[in-house]
Amino acid sequence: MISVLILTKNEERDLPGCLKSASWSDDVHVLDSFSADSTVEVAKAAGASVMQRQFDNWAAHQNWALANIPFRYPWVFYLDADERMTPDLIRAAQEAVLIPGDCVAFRVQRRDFLLGRWLKHVQVSPFYLRLFRPGRMRYERLVNPVSLPDGPVGQISGFLDHFPFSKGISHWITRHDAYSTLEAKQIWENRQSNHEFSFARAFTAKDFHERRSHQKELFYRMPARPMLKFLLLYLGKRGFLDGKAGFTYAVLQSIYEYMIVLKTRELENGMSS
């Protein structure tokens, strides 16, 4: 009833656990970005179908997957290698596609973990569109893509567990260094093309993901963003209730935001010089 899509690059460590949590599906697809480790062998050994494509940016990569992978079923659940589907989520997903109504996608709640603790409060948003009809979904933005379903969206119970620090803090920082480069490029491209932005829709749009897209653009226009992000996560979102893990995560996110600020400034200065 549901196919599974997993995007990978050098994920030999995390992929086995991800594949195990997706073993309920008999149609698992791994789109690999030419890993240098044993990711492909791990996927094939677990019975997954493997295709490879050179990564360019997140939206293009995901859109290519939805358009070109021969999914067996009309519904797809998308996973990252460091994510795990809980039994409750699996049951909820299977039940949702039996009677989806008008929905073309379903939102799920993700639990991020750091230092062995669920970051229950400090996340910007715990909800993600991961179960959808591939022909009715597309993505925009170079990194941290916005999901744009062509139709109504529902929400299902259960948790998608995420372990972004499974490879250590250094790996997280390295990955977010690359993400910040793409974020800066996205901001610069938006400004060059006068990307549509609505202050009102950032707060009043009915669709959660549309609101988040405009809120992100609003945030990029604010001064002192790194400090604002720390205050938003640690105080506004009550990240202090997540203890040491919440403080650590808020600090790391503010550093990430500062990297974006510096790289955006670098792009702007490069164009004006």
C-alpha positions as CSV (number, residue, x, y, z in Angstrom):
1,M,0.0,0.0,0.0
2,I,2.9,2.3,0.7
3,S,6.3,2.6,-0.9
4,V,9.3,4.0,1.0
5,L,11.9,6.5,-0.2
6,I,15.2,7.0,1.5
7,L,17.9,9.5,0.4
8,T,21.5,8.7,1.2
9,K,25.1,9.7,1.0
10,N,27.7,7.8,3.1
11,E,25.1,6.4,5.4
12,E,26.5,3.0,6.2
13,R,26.2,3.7,9.9
14,D,22.6,4.9,10.1
15,L,21.0,3.2,7.2
16,P,20.6,-0.3,8.7
17,G,18.4,1.0,11.5
18,C,16.4,3.1,9.1
19,L,15.8,0.1,6.8
20,K,14.8,-2.1,9.7
21,S,12.1,0.5,10.7
22,A,10.9,0.5,7.1
23,S,10.9,-3.3,6.7
24,W,7.1,-3.4,6.9
25,S,7.1,-2.2,3.3
26,D,7.9,-4.5,0.4
27,D,8.8,-1.5,-1.9
28,V,11.7,0.4,-0.4
29,H,13.8,2.6,-2.7
30,V,17.2,4.2,-1.8
31,L,18.3,7.2,-3.9
32,D,22.0,7.4,-3.3
33,S,24.3,10.3,-4.1
34,F,27.3,8.1,-5.0
35,S,28.4,7.2,-1.6
36,A,32.0,6.4,-1.0
37,D,31.3,3.9,1.8
38,S,29.2,0.7,1.8
39,T,25.8,2.4,1.8
40,V,24.7,0.8,-1.5
41,E,25.8,-2.6,-0.4
42,V,23.9,-2.2,2.9
43,A,20.7,-1.2,1.0
44,K,20.9,-4.0,-1.5
45,A,21.5,-6.6,1.2
46,A,18.3,-5.4,2.9
47,G,16.4,-5.9,-0.3
48,A,16.0,-2.2,-1.2
49,S,16.0,-1.0,-4.8
50,V,18.9,1.4,-5.4
51,M,19.2,4.3,-7.9
52,Q,22.0,6.8,-7.9
53,R,22.0,10.5,-8.8
54,Q,24.6,13.2,-8.3
55,F,23.3,15.6,-5.6
56,D,22.8,19.2,-6.7
57,N,20.3,20.7,-4.2
58,W,17.6,19.3,-2.0
59,A,14.5,20.4,-3.9
60,A,15.8,19.3,-7.3
61,H,17.0,15.9,-5.8
62,Q,13.7,15.2,-4.2
63,N,11.6,16.3,-7.2
64,W,13.7,14.1,-9.4
65,A,13.1,11.1,-7.1
66,L,9.3,11.6,-7.2
67,A,9.3,11.9,-11.0
68,N,11.7,9.1,-11.9
69,I,11.6,6.3,-9.3
70,P,9.1,3.5,-10.3
71,F,7.2,3.3,-7.0
72,R,4.9,0.3,-6.8
73,Y,2.3,1.9,-4.7
74,P,0.3,5.2,-5.0
75,W,1.6,6.5,-1.6
76,V,5.2,7.1,-0.6
77,F,6.7,7.6,2.9
78,Y,9.9,9.7,2.8
79,L,12.7,9.0,5.3
80,D,16.2,10.2,6.0
81,A,18.8,7.6,7.0
82,D,19.0,8.9,10.5
83,E,15.2,8.6,11.1
84,R,13.2,5.7,12.4
85,M,9.5,5.0,12.1
86,T,7.9,3.9,15.3
87,P,5.3,1.1,15.4
88,D,2.5,3.5,16.1
89,L,3.4,5.7,13.1
90,I,3.6,2.6,10.8
91,R,0.1,1.6,11.9
92,A,-1.3,5.1,11.5
93,A,0.3,5.5,8.0
94,Q,-1.2,2.2,6.8
95,E,-4.6,3.1,8.2
96,A,-4.5,6.6,6.7
97,V,-4.0,5.5,3.1
98,L,-6.9,3.0,3.3
99,I,-9.4,5.9,3.8
100,P,-7.5,9.1,2.8
101,G,-10.6,11.1,1.9
102,D,-9.5,14.1,-0.1
103,C,-6.0,14.2,1.4
104,V,-3.0,14.0,-0.9
105,A,-0.5,14.1,2.0
106,F,-0.3,13.6,5.7
107,R,1.8,15.4,8.3
108,V,3.7,13.5,10.9
109,Q,5.3,14.5,14.2
110,R,9.1,14.1,14.4
111,R,11.0,13.7,17.7
112,D,14.6,14.9,17.5
113,F,17.1,13.5,20.0
114,L,20.3,14.9,21.5
115,L,22.3,13.6,24.4
116,G,19.8,10.8,24.7
117,R,17.0,13.3,25.3
118,W,13.9,14.1,23.2
119,L,14.1,17.8,22.2
120,K,10.4,18.2,22.9
121,H,10.3,22.0,23.2
122,V,13.3,23.5,21.4
123,Q,12.4,22.4,17.8
124,V,11.2,25.2,15.5
125,S,8.5,22.8,14.3
126,P,8.1,19.1,14.9
127,F,5.6,18.5,12.0
128,Y,6.7,17.4,8.5
129,L,4.8,16.2,5.4
130,R,6.3,12.7,4.9
131,L,3.4,10.5,3.6
132,F,2.0,11.6,0.2
133,R,1.0,10.8,-3.3
134,P,4.2,11.4,-5.3
135,G,2.3,12.9,-8.3
136,R,0.8,15.5,-6.0
137,M,3.9,16.7,-4.2
138,R,6.7,18.9,-5.1
139,Y,9.5,20.8,-3.3
140,E,11.1,24.2,-3.4
141,R,14.2,25.8,-2.0
142,L,17.9,24.7,-2.3
143,V,18.0,23.4,1.3
144,N,15.5,22.7,4.0
145,P,13.0,22.5,1.2
146,V,9.3,23.5,1.5
147,S,6.8,20.7,0.8
148,L,4.1,21.9,-1.6
149,P,1.2,19.4,-1.8
150,D,-1.3,19.8,-4.6
151,G,-4.4,19.2,-2.4
152,P,-5.6,18.9,1.2
153,V,-3.3,17.7,4.0
154,G,-4.2,15.5,7.0
155,Q,-2.2,14.6,10.1
156,I,-1.6,11.1,11.5
157,S,-0.5,9.9,15.0
158,G,2.7,8.2,16.0
159,F,6.2,9.5,16.0
160,L,9.0,9.7,13.5
161,D,12.2,9.5,15.6
162,H,15.2,11.5,14.3
163,F,18.8,11.2,15.5
164,P,20.7,14.1,13.9
165,F,23.7,13.7,16.2
166,S,24.2,10.0,15.6
167,K,27.5,10.6,14.0
168,G,28.6,13.2,16.5
169,I,28.7,17.0,16.9
170,S,31.5,17.3,14.3
171,H,29.5,15.7,11.6
172,W,26.4,17.8,12.5
173,I,28.6,21.0,12.2
174,T,30.1,19.8,8.9
175,R,26.7,19.1,7.4
176,H,25.3,22.4,8.6
177,D,28.3,24.2,7.1
178,A,27.2,22.9,3.7
179,Y,23.5,23.7,4.5
180,S,24.4,27.3,5.4
181,T,26.1,27.7,2.0
182,L,22.9,26.7,0.3
183,E,20.8,28.8,2.6
184,A,22.9,31.9,1.8
185,K,22.6,31.2,-1.9
186,Q,18.8,30.8,-1.6
187,I,18.5,34.1,0.3
188,W,20.6,35.9,-2.3
189,E,18.7,34.4,-5.2
190,N,15.4,35.4,-3.6
191,R,16.6,38.9,-3.2
192,Q,17.8,39.1,-6.8
193,S,14.5,37.8,-8.1
194,N,12.3,39.8,-5.8
195,H,10.9,36.6,-4.4
196,E,7.2,36.9,-3.4
197,F,6.8,37.6,0.3
198,S,3.7,38.4,2.4
199,F,3.9,39.6,6.0
200,A,0.2,38.8,6.4
201,R,0.5,35.3,5.0
202,A,3.3,34.5,7.4
203,F,0.7,34.5,10.2
204,T,-2.6,34.0,8.5
205,A,-2.1,31.5,5.7
206,K,-4.3,28.4,6.4
207,D,-1.7,25.9,5.3
208,F,1.0,25.3,7.9
209,H,3.8,24.9,5.3
210,E,2.8,28.1,3.4
211,R,2.9,30.0,6.7
212,R,6.3,28.5,7.5
213,S,7.7,29.5,4.1
214,H,6.7,33.1,4.6
215,Q,7.8,33.1,8.2
216,K,11.3,31.9,7.1
217,E,11.4,34.8,4.6
218,L,10.3,37.3,7.4
219,F,13.0,35.9,9.7
220,Y,15.7,36.4,7.0
221,R,14.8,40.1,6.9
222,M,15.4,40.6,10.7
223,P,18.6,42.0,12.3
224,A,20.6,40.1,14.9
225,R,19.1,36.8,13.6
226,P,21.6,34.5,15.4
227,M,20.6,36.0,18.8
228,L,17.0,36.1,17.9
229,K,17.1,32.4,17.0
230,F,18.6,31.5,20.3
231,L,16.0,33.5,22.2
232,L,13.2,32.0,20.1
233,L,14.3,28.5,20.7
234,Y,15.5,28.7,24.3
235,L,12.9,31.1,25.7
236,G,10.1,31.4,23.2
237,K,9.9,27.7,22.5
238,R,10.8,26.9,26.2
239,G,13.9,25.0,25.2
240,F,15.2,25.4,28.7
241,L,12.7,22.7,29.7
242,D,14.8,20.3,27.6
243,G,17.7,20.8,30.0
244,K,21.3,20.7,28.8
245,A,20.3,19.2,25.5
246,G,17.9,22.1,24.9
247,F,20.6,24.7,25.6
248,T,23.2,22.9,23.4
249,Y,20.8,22.7,20.5
250,A,19.7,26.3,20.8
251,V,23.4,27.4,20.8
252,L,24.2,25.2,17.8
253,Q,21.2,26.6,15.9
254,S,22.3,30.2,16.6
255,I,25.8,29.4,15.3
256,Y,24.3,27.9,12.2
257,E,22.2,31.0,11.7
258,Y,25.4,33.2,12.0
259,M,27.1,31.1,9.4
260,I,24.2,31.9,7.0
261,V,24.4,35.6,7.9
262,L,28.2,35.7,7.1
263,K,27.9,33.7,3.9
264,T,25.0,35.9,2.7
265,R,27.0,39.0,3.4
266,E,29.9,37.5,1.5
267,L,27.8,36.8,-1.6
268,E,26.4,40.4,-1.5
269,N,29.9,41.9,-1.1
270,G,31.2,39.7,-3.9
271,M,28.5,41.1,-6.3
272,S,29.1,44.7,-5.3
273,S,32.9,44.5,-5.6
